[in-house]
Amino acid sequence: SVERTGSTVSRLSTTTRQRTPARNSTESSKALAIRIGRIQVTGKSVVHFLDQAALPPFNTALHITSARINSLDSRNPESPSTLVFHGSFDKYSKLAISGSVKPFLESPSLALETSLDAVELPQFSSYTTPLMGYELKSGTLNGDLATTIENNTITGTNHLIIAQLEVEGVDKEKMGGMEAKLSMPLGLALDMIRDGNGDITLKIPVSGSLDDPQFNVSDVINTAVAKAMKVAAISVLKASLQPFGALLTVAELASDAISRVRFQPVPFAVGSAVVDEQGEAYMGKMAGVLSDKKSLRIKLCGFAVEKDREVLLTKAVDAWEKEQERVRALATRKEAELKQNKGHGEETPSKKETEHSVAETLLEESVQETAAIARPEAIDDEKLLALAKARSVALKDLLVTGHSVEPSRLFICREALDENPKAEPRVEPSM
């Protein structure tokens, strides 16, 4: 039976080793030597684990099917001792370990291959809750783990397949820390990386120095899992959005010390809020991802640029000139009609002449009012921001009306003006 007590989460650390002076040959000859050909365990052996430092306490039993270690020799510390272990946590959860250890080195080393099969995950909520803020409600784990410790440095590569994982948040503070590492909520990350069967495949590298006083197994594992999940989620997004996923990035936000997943921007023509063919194709891909990943939410952030100001001014001047020309042409035509009608009228004043006089007056006033409108000389920021918002709205309209995406899953950011002279008009989608 193995029992651990304490108030903190499992921690593996080392303290400075006091080196002893080298023994002379006489002292070495008197040192106790250990030499064992084989240690083997068979039969129905059980090791009970009780970790009272976990909350709630973790309690399980490891049933040993077979275990052996060969060639233990303290006189030859560089010689590896081979190790083989087979066991189970319950009727169906299997554990197998094989490899070698060098236990008699000043800094013991090992190289192990571990296989896990159908390990039930809910029992490990005692560790995931204080680390991540989530309970494991269901799921099984299959995995192949390769672990090496050499010169007090641990390295490992873990290939995991997690089936039917369901989690429930129970600690908002810890959940927030995990979300910051993932750049997205855990539920969304899990949704992104599940395959068609609901399984999750992860490759998790682990490394660290056991001599580092800040080294913490829990922190290392937590960070490694978060990184692996983020990489997997972003890889799925990139693949789903091709050819528009190449520029997907994780942008650091200095304001709140977290990061956010940003998609490739949707380009717009200068001075326009019309979605072009490339934008329509991109939104078609985005709609497919939204349909497949139901927990995904997208922000649409529209930008206007200085190039827009120039084009909008040109358009405004063209519109002004066309309106001036239209009114002048209308005035000329109406004036001719009035003269023609007046020439055919009677010499004495009549009702028809009075109507002509009123029409002339109204026409003259209209011409004067149009002429008084000043020629546009500049475009203010308000018009640019309106254009930026119109671009975001255009994409939302396309996703909702063209692809049946629920409006509640699309959020329009506050419009912005990018003053960088090289900036291009766009909408930046993000998670």
Secondary structure, 3 states (H helix, E strand, C coil): CEEECCCCCCCCCCCCCCCCCCCCHHHHHHCCCCEEEEEEECCCEEEEEEECCCCCCEEEEEEEEEEEEEEEECCCCCCCEEEEEEEECCCCCEEEEEEEEECCCCCCEEEEEEEEEEEECHHHHHHHHHHHCEEEEEEEEEEEEEEEEECCEEEEEEEEEEEEEEEEECCHHHHHHHHHHHCCCHHHHHHHHECCCCEEEEEEEEEEECCCCCCCHHHHHHHHHHHHHHHHHHHHHHHHHCCCCCCCEEEEECCCCEEEEECCCEECCCCCCCCCHHHHHHHHHHHHHHHHCCCCCEEEEEEEEHHHHHHHHHHHHHHHHHHHHHHHHHHHHHHHHHHHHHHCCCCCCCHHHHHHHHHHHHHHHHHHHHHHCCCCCCCCHHHHHHHHHHHHHHHHHHHHHHHCCCHHHEEECCCEEECCCCCCCEEEEEC
